[in-house]
Amino acid sequence: MQALSTEMRLQGKILSLVPTMGFLHEGHLSLMHRAKAASDILITSIFVNPTQFGPNEDFGAYPRNLERDSALCQSAGVDILFTPEASDLYGDGYQTYISLESLPNHLCGLSRPGHFRGVATVVAKLFHITQPHIAVFGQKDYQQVLIIRRMVQDLDMNVDIIAGPTIREPDGLAKSSRNAYLTDAQRPAARSLHQSLLMSQKMVDSGVVDVKLIVKAACLLIQSFDDTVIDYVSICHSETLEPLETIDGPALMALAVRVGKTRLIDNTILKPDLTE
Ligand code: PAF
């Protein structure tokens, strides 16, 4: 893969990468369209990265279907599908990891210790192997995008990071490979993440700026559904992820909720009306 990318670069081609863990859905396909439009050669990787899963997480159960994914990639115009094995990326004696100092100490990083170390490491490796000019990630994983941008800047990686918008089901649920775990009975609970984000923006529109009040209302809405356990509901600075007390400018609202055994995340930027 690395030799191929080097050769394509020498031919003057612009390369883009959409890194994924497979079990592709419309969210991934929209990232691919975005990448395709901005490059000559679209590379997609499918790799369920063991180093970003904790010991009690769903690495083994993570949904996989390479045959279906390959067909989807072909229809999305992917030029090269890169599907390494774990032993290709983490050979015997592997011991090098990338850790960021403070961005992982918030949101998902608190309940998934080591997760972003695994993500940063594998993304850096995928960048070195595929050598893209552009890489496209989903905004649904907001903290992941921030961490990758920071890593690229800190380590002088020559890759443009583009974030693509969250794609939703008709009922508002953010598309995710993990939605495959949900039963029909759990759908209303799963929908409550998006509903609570919409409700929070409405509260902000009506003049509420106290973060505690908004978070409390969002938690009550989510907890009104059976089978939900809140991991976090946070309103924080959209760049540093530091918690906020009042909303006096655009603020990130991010949440993670377990519906049954399925951990779902979603986010939005809350925008106060600053016209007066
Ligand atoms: O967002 C994902 O699917 C993964 O975290 C990524 C970026 C492919 C790294 O394994």
Boltz pocket constraint, residues with backbone or C-beta under 6 A from the ligand:
constraints:
  - pocket:
      binder: B
      contacts: [[A, 19], [A, 20], [A, 21], [A, 47], [A, 49], [A, 52], [A, 118], [A, 119], [A, 122], [A, 123], [A, 141], [A, 144]]
      max_distance: 6.0
